[in-house]
Amino acid sequence: WSKKRIIRNDEEPYYIYELNDTPIAIARLDLISNENFEFEISILVSPDFRGIGVATYCIKNLLLDLDKKFLDYSVNARVHSSNKNSMKLFIIFANNPSGRG
């Protein structure tokens, strides 16, 4: 699985974020529809680094990467209903894709 996933990295970005050589987050975009460049985002932040803006940084980074590669795309997220912080974060990006404001 991982070898196939790495080969697709140009079309489906996969990042490992580090702080002082310590992995703190993993983020990826999986292509759902090749026809209209629809992606699903997945982010996993280390428990010690949650609540300090790491996921926000990851999302902004992924969106900047997509902006460079595609003129038009969409990103979906599936968030567990008990994960209130992630729900708030994705609502912010849904209403303001730049994440500012």
Buried (B, 14 or more C-beta within 10 A) or exposed (E): EEEEEEEEEEBBBBBEBEEEEEEBBBBBBBEBEEEEBBBBBBBEBBEEBBEEEBBBBBBBBBBEBBEEEEEEBEBEBEBEEEEEEBBEBBEBBEEEEEBEE
